[in-house]
Amino acid sequence: MLVVEAEVAGCRFPVVGFGGVIVNERHRGRGLAREVVQAALAKAQTLGAAFVILFCHEDRSGLYRKLGFTEVRSDVLVVQPDGLAGMPQHTMWRALSPGATWPSGRLVVHSLPF
């Protein structure tokens, strides 16, 4: 988890970025990923950003939807060593502040993917 700068429609703002949550195959189905994400969300709320975002494969997006995340429907660009590149994975967001709504427009994440 880290705080990075995001930009939508020319407006820059901080977001908390979540990295991958991996549960060993032998331990899946026990709610461990849910526990980890909920603990991470609790910590993220103390970091001052209005949103948390993550990148995930399509087959993992259901878990995050159940935890209140919504897919970013616009193009998403992330910093790479050679410039900006399109994010091939699904990008999802969740509000950390009451009443925060995701802005519309292309998302640029001013960070390497997390």
Sequence and secondary structure as in RCSB ss.txt:
>XXXX:A:sequence
MLVVEAEVAGCRFPVVGFGGVIVNERHRGRGLAREVVQAALAKAQTLGAAFVILFCHEDRSGLYRKLGFTEVRSD
VLVVQPDGLAGMPQHTMWRALSPGATWPSGRLVVHSLPF
>XXXX:A:secstr
 EEEEEEETTEEEEEEEE      GGGTTSSHHHHHHHHHHHHHTTS  SEEEEEE GGGHHHHHHTT EE  S 
EEEEETTEEEE  SEEEEEESSTT     S EEESS   
